[in-house]
Amino acid sequence: PALPPAADAPVRGVWLTNVGSQVLYSRAGIDEAMARCAQHGINHVFVVVWNKGRTQYPSRLMADTFGIPIEENMAGRDPLRGVLDAAKPHHISAA
């Protein structure tokens, strides 16, 4: 794995979204994306957590308010937690 970025290192980031991308729909996709980001010098990933009227992480507020805790295709998983966990060994900051 790469060394953590220095405090004054430039931000080289990408957005991870569920539109036009399948990355967030499986742990394998997330793992592959983080490895690819590390290969290309990406040191930050920004995860879109709300799209199409749904969250991409389990949300009690969404469940209580709308009865839908997460995008249906992601039910039973926490893609945001998956990105945070997969980014860490590559020293990639995830938000």
C-alpha positions, 0 to 999 in steps of 0.5 A, spaced: 500 500 500 501 507 498 504 511 504 498 516 507 498 523 503 502 528 507 498 534 510 500 538 504 499 533 499 494 536 493 487 532 493 486 528 487 479 525 488 474 522 485 466 521 486 463 514 487 456 514 485 450 509 483 449 513 476 452 510 470 457 506 475 456 499 478 461 500 483 457 501 490 453 495 488 458 489 490 464 489 495 468 486 489 466 492 485 468 497 491 475 493 492 476 493 485 475 501 485 479 502 491 485 498 488 484 502 481 484 509 485 490 507 489 494 505 482 492 512 479 494 516 485 487 518 487 488 520 495 480 522 496 474 519 494 467 522 495 461 518 495 454 520 493 450 518 499 443 520 496 441 519 489 434 517 486 430 519 492 434 514 496 440 513 500 446 509 499 447 507 506 442 504 511 438 510 514 434 510 520 431 517 518 429 515 511 426 508 514 422 512 519 420 517 515 419 514 508 419 506 510 425 505 505 432 505 509 436 504 503 436 504 495 433 497 494 438 494 490 443 495 496 439 492 501 442 488 507 449 492 505 452 498 507 456 501 501 458 507 505 462 503 510 464 498 505 468 504 501 471 507 508 473 500 510 476 498 503 479 505 502 483 505 509 489 500 507 490 504 500 491 510 505 485 513 501 480 518 505 473 517 504 467 522 505 
